[in-house]
Amino acid sequence: MIYPWADEKPYYTYSTYFKRLFGRRIQKLSIDAGFTCPNRDGTKGIGGCYYCNNDAFNPSYCRPDKSITQQITDGIAFHSWRYRRVTRYLAYFQAFSNTYGSLSYLKRVYAEALSHPEVIGLVISTRPDCLPDETLDYLSELSKKNYIQVEIGIESCYDETLRKLNRGHSFAETVKALETLSRRRIPSGGHLIFGLPGETLDMMLNEAQIISQLPLTSIKLHQLQIIKGTAWAAEYSLHPDNFKLFERNEYADFVIRFIERLRPDMVVERLSAEAPPLMVVAPNWGLERADAFQQDIQKKMISLQTYQGKYFKFNEK
């Protein structure tokens, strides 16, 4: 079967999106440019998000004591054994909030990344409350000559949950940020976490309908993991019953139901979180990699004759 995204896969994958956009495979290279967040430095709070430990996803080459250029060079070497045919990259400013700094600093680090001959664009991870007009103006200028995508940490569509996470912003701010990026024709990405305390399956499934109404280009889906060194790791050790964590097969069934309700033209970047096993307190999914989980979901969806957007309904305003 060939789906609307002109692929045999039952949902619109990130690799398909880039092949359609650039005519080739593109690889992201993580960069840690030494940013922080407003809920860490005291501006809106301290301690950061209760689930967050950036050491759980930063690759070994990705350290803020290295220059941007060195991290890119090391990242290309790191990925070369696995992606031998890749010759073009996106510099992925991933750790913490990567628009939370002075405009002069943003210009310096973004320009250094774009000066690398094999880098054709940027993916910038940030919070919805860290996009002032002057930063958006600069990103708009960059996007005229480079691929620029801004990735927003949505995490949840429910304000009560966001308060429990110590996010320090509302869902309305997320909506405003995504609409602003859309007006400026800057592609946007989003990140959702499933299994957050207090959210039911129906609430999580309903988020597919909520985010499908937003001008999102792509979405990452992650199951909640309790990571060592986080506030929630400490709470989990004392009160594990406060957390309803997905088992592997339970999450697989849920993700399929979620994708069925998702807008068909939204790119699905990831389906699950992946952290070093020694960093994960719970749940224990063994050594299965995120790409292996993704392949299993694709096979199951094909066998079920289901696909992204099968049950999607657009709400007219």
C-alpha positions as CSV (number, residue, x, y, z in Angstrom):
1,M,0.0,0.0,0.0
2,I,1.2,3.5,-0.8
3,Y,0.1,6.1,1.7
4,P,-0.4,9.9,1.2
5,W,3.2,10.5,2.1
6,A,4.3,8.4,-0.9
7,D,5.9,5.6,1.1
8,E,5.1,2.1,2.1
9,K,5.5,2.8,5.8
10,P,2.2,3.2,7.7
11,Y,3.1,6.6,9.2
12,Y,5.0,9.6,7.9
13,T,8.5,9.1,9.1
14,Y,11.3,11.7,9.6
15,S,13.5,9.9,7.0
16,T,10.8,10.1,4.4
17,Y,10.2,13.8,5.1
18,F,13.9,14.6,4.6
19,K,14.1,12.5,1.4
20,R,11.2,14.4,0.0
21,L,12.7,17.7,1.1
22,F,16.3,17.2,0.2
23,G,16.3,14.1,-2.0
24,R,18.7,12.3,0.3
25,R,19.1,11.0,3.9
26,I,20.0,13.7,6.4
27,Q,21.5,13.0,9.8
28,K,21.1,15.2,12.9
29,L,24.2,15.9,15.0
30,S,23.6,16.7,18.7
31,I,25.3,19.8,20.1
32,D,25.6,21.0,23.7
33,A,26.2,24.7,23.6
34,G,26.1,25.3,27.3
35,F,22.5,26.7,27.6
36,T,20.3,26.5,30.7
37,C,16.6,26.9,31.3
38,P,14.4,29.5,33.0
39,N,13.1,26.9,35.4
40,R,16.7,26.0,36.4
41,D,18.4,29.4,36.9
42,G,15.7,30.9,39.2
43,T,13.9,33.0,36.6
44,K,10.8,30.8,36.7
45,G,12.0,28.1,39.1
46,I,14.9,25.9,40.2
47,G,15.8,22.3,39.6
48,G,14.4,22.1,36.0
49,C,11.8,19.6,34.9
50,Y,11.4,16.8,37.4
51,Y,12.0,14.1,34.8
52,C,15.1,15.7,33.1
53,N,18.7,14.6,33.1
54,N,20.4,15.6,29.9
55,D,23.2,13.1,30.5
56,A,20.7,10.4,29.6
57,F,20.5,11.5,25.9
58,N,23.7,13.4,25.2
59,P,26.0,11.4,23.0
60,S,29.6,10.9,24.3
61,Y,31.0,13.4,21.8
62,C,28.6,16.1,22.8
63,R,30.1,18.2,25.6
64,P,29.9,22.0,26.2
65,D,33.6,22.2,26.9
66,K,34.2,21.5,23.2
67,S,33.7,24.1,20.4
68,I,30.6,23.8,18.2
69,T,32.9,22.9,15.3
70,Q,34.7,20.2,17.3
71,Q,31.4,18.6,18.4
72,I,30.2,18.5,14.7
73,T,33.5,17.0,13.5
74,D,33.3,14.4,16.3
75,G,29.6,13.8,15.7
76,I,30.3,13.0,12.0
77,A,33.0,10.5,13.0
78,F,30.6,9.0,15.6
79,H,27.9,8.4,13.1
80,S,30.0,7.5,10.1
81,W,30.1,3.7,10.9
82,R,26.4,3.5,10.9
83,Y,25.4,6.0,8.2
84,R,28.1,5.6,5.6
85,R,26.1,7.3,2.8
86,V,25.2,10.4,4.7
87,T,27.1,13.5,3.6
88,R,24.9,16.3,4.8
89,Y,23.9,17.1,8.4
90,L,21.7,19.2,10.6
91,A,23.3,20.7,13.7
92,Y,20.9,19.7,16.5
93,F,21.1,22.1,19.5
94,Q,19.5,19.7,21.9
95,A,20.6,20.1,25.5
96,F,18.3,22.4,27.6
97,S,16.7,25.6,26.1
98,N,18.7,26.6,23.0
99,T,17.2,30.0,22.4
100,Y,17.5,31.0,26.1
101,G,20.5,33.4,25.8
102,S,21.6,36.7,24.4
103,L,21.0,37.3,20.7
104,S,24.8,37.9,20.3
105,Y,25.5,34.5,21.7
106,L,22.8,32.8,19.6
107,K,24.2,34.4,16.5
108,R,27.7,33.2,17.3
109,V,26.9,29.5,18.0
110,Y,24.4,29.2,15.2
111,A,26.8,30.8,12.7
112,E,29.6,28.6,13.7
113,A,27.5,25.5,13.2
114,L,26.3,26.7,9.8
115,S,29.8,27.5,8.7
116,H,30.7,23.8,8.6
117,P,30.7,22.6,5.0
118,E,28.6,19.5,5.6
119,V,25.9,21.3,7.8
120,I,22.9,22.4,5.8
121,G,20.7,23.6,8.6
122,L,19.8,23.7,12.3
123,V,17.3,22.0,14.6
124,I,16.9,24.1,17.7
125,S,15.3,22.6,20.8
126,T,13.8,25.1,23.2
127,R,10.8,26.0,25.4
128,P,7.7,27.9,24.2
129,D,8.5,30.8,26.5
130,C,12.0,31.3,25.2
131,L,11.3,32.8,21.7
132,P,11.4,36.6,22.0
133,D,10.7,38.6,18.8
134,E,14.4,39.5,18.2
135,T,15.3,35.8,18.2
136,L,12.4,35.0,15.9
137,D,13.5,37.8,13.6
138,Y,17.0,36.3,13.4
139,L,15.7,32.7,12.8
140,S,13.5,34.0,10.0
141,E,16.5,35.5,8.3
142,L,18.5,32.3,8.7
143,S,15.6,30.3,7.3
144,K,15.9,32.2,4.0
145,K,19.1,30.4,3.2
146,N,19.2,27.3,5.5
147,Y,16.8,24.7,6.8
148,I,15.8,25.9,10.3
149,Q,13.5,23.9,12.5
150,V,12.5,24.9,16.1
151,E,11.6,22.0,18.4
152,I,9.3,22.8,21.3
153,G,9.0,20.8,24.4
154,I,5.2,20.4,24.7
155,E,5.4,17.4,27.1
156,S,1.7,17.7,27.9
157,C,-1.4,19.5,26.6
158,Y,-2.7,19.8,30.2
159,D,-1.8,22.7,32.5
160,E,-2.2,20.7,35.7
161,T,0.4,18.2,34.4
162,L,2.8,20.9,33.4
163,R,2.6,22.2,36.9
164,K,3.5,18.8,38.2
165,L,6.5,18.7,35.9
166,N,7.9,22.0,37.1
167,R,7.7,23.3,33.6
168,G,7.0,26.9,34.5
169,H,4.8,27.6,31.4
170,S,1.3,26.9,30.2
171,F,-0.1,25.0,27.2
172,A,-1.4,28.3,25.9
173,E,2.2,29.5,25.6
174,T,3.0,26.4,23.5
175,V,0.1,27.1,21.2
176,K,1.2,30.8,20.8
177,A,4.8,29.8,20.1
178,L,3.8,27.2,17.4
179,E,1.4,29.7,15.7
180,T,4.1,32.4,15.7
181,L,6.6,30.0,14.1
182,S,4.0,29.1,11.5
183,R,3.3,32.7,10.6
184,R,7.0,33.1,10.0
185,R,7.2,30.0,7.9
186,I,9.6,28.3,10.3
187,P,9.1,24.5,10.5
188,S,8.3,23.3,14.1
189,G,8.7,20.1,16.0
190,G,7.1,19.0,19.2
191,H,7.8,16.6,22.0
192,L,5.2,14.7,24.0
193,I,5.7,12.4,27.0
194,F,3.2,9.6,27.8
195,G,2.6,8.1,31.2
196,L,2.9,11.4,33.2
197,P,1.3,11.3,36.7
198,G,-2.4,12.0,36.7
199,E,-3.0,11.5,33.0
200,T,-5.4,8.7,31.9
201,L,-5.2,6.8,28.6
202,D,-8.2,8.8,27.3
203,M,-6.4,12.0,28.1
204,M,-3.3,10.9,26.3
205,L,-5.1,9.7,23.3
206,N,-7.0,13.0,23.2
207,E,-3.7,14.8,22.8
208,A,-3.5,13.4,19.2
209,Q,-6.6,15.4,18.4
210,I,-5.3,18.5,20.2
211,I,-1.9,18.7,18.6
212,S,-3.3,17.8,15.2
213,Q,-5.1,21.2,15.2
214,L,-1.8,23.0,15.7
215,P,0.6,24.0,12.9
216,L,3.2,21.4,13.9
217,T,5.5,20.0,11.2
218,S,6.7,17.0,13.3
219,I,6.2,15.3,16.6
220,K,8.4,13.1,18.9
221,L,6.6,10.6,21.1
222,H,8.2,9.3,24.3
223,Q,7.2,7.0,27.1
224,L,8.0,8.4,30.6
225,Q,11.2,7.0,31.9
226,I,12.5,7.5,35.5
227,I,16.1,8.6,35.0
228,K,18.8,8.5,37.6
229,G,19.8,11.9,39.0
230,T,16.3,13.4,38.6
231,A,13.8,14.7,41.1
232,W,11.4,12.0,40.1
233,A,14.0,9.3,40.6
234,A,14.1,10.3,44.2
235,E,10.3,10.3,44.5
236,Y,10.1,7.0,42.7
237,S,12.4,5.4,45.2
238,L,10.0,6.4,48.0
239,H,6.6,6.2,46.3
240,P,6.7,4.0,43.2
241,D,2.9,3.7,43.2
242,N,2.6,7.3,42.3
243,F,3.8,6.4,38.8
244,K,2.0,4.3,36.3
245,L,4.7,3.5,33.8
246,F,4.1,1.8,30.5
247,E,5.2,-1.8,30.0
248,R,6.7,-2.3,26.5
249,N,3.8,-4.1,24.8
250,E,1.2,-1.9,26.5
251,Y,3.0,1.2,25.1
252,A,3.3,-0.4,21.7
253,D,-0.5,-0.8,21.6
254,F,-1.1,2.7,22.8
255,V,1.3,4.3,20.3
256,I,-0.6,2.6,17.4
257,R,-3.9,4.0,18.7
258,F,-2.3,7.4,19.0
259,I,-0.9,7.4,15.5
260,E,-4.3,6.4,14.1
261,R,-5.7,9.6,15.5
262,L,-2.9,11.9,14.3
263,R,-3.1,14.3,11.4
264,P,-1.8,12.5,8.3
265,D,0.6,15.2,7.2
266,M,2.4,15.5,10.6
267,V,5.9,13.9,10.5
268,V,6.5,11.3,13.2
269,E,10.1,11.6,14.3
270,R,10.3,9.1,17.1
271,L,8.0,6.7,18.9
272,S,9.9,6.0,22.1
273,A,12.5,7.3,24.4
274,E,15.9,5.6,24.5
275,A,18.4,6.2,27.4
276,P,21.5,4.2,28.5
277,P,20.1,1.2,30.5
278,L,22.4,2.1,33.5
279,M,20.7,5.5,33.6
280,V,17.1,4.1,33.6
281,V,15.5,3.4,37.0
282,A,12.2,2.2,35.5
283,P,10.6,0.8,33.4
284,N,13.0,-1.9,32.4
285,W,12.5,-2.6,28.7
286,G,15.8,-4.4,28.3
287,L,18.3,-3.5,25.5
288,E,15.8,-2.9,22.7
289,R,16.8,0.2,20.7
290,A,14.3,2.8,19.6
291,D,14.8,2.0,15.9
292,A,14.0,-1.7,16.6
293,F,10.8,-0.7,18.5
294,Q,9.9,1.5,15.5
295,Q,10.3,-1.3,13.1
296,D,8.1,-3.5,15.2
297,I,5.4,-0.9,15.3
298,Q,5.5,-0.5,11.5
299,K,5.1,-4.3,11.1
300,K,2.2,-4.4,13.6
301,M,0.4,-1.5,11.9
302,I,0.8,-3.2,8.5
303,S,-0.5,-6.5,9.8
304,L,-3.5,-4.7,11.4
305,Q,-4.1,-2.8,8.1
306,T,-4.0,0.5,10.0
307,Y,-2.1,3.7,9.4
308,Q,-1.6,7.3,10.5
309,G,-4.7,9.4,10.4
310,K,-7.1,6.5,10.0
311,Y,-9.4,7.9,12.7
312,F,-8.3,11.6,12.5
313,K,-11.1,14.2,12.4
314,F,-10.4,17.8,11.6
315,N,-12.2,20.2,13.9
316,E,-13.4,23.2,12.0
317,K,-13.3,26.4,14.1
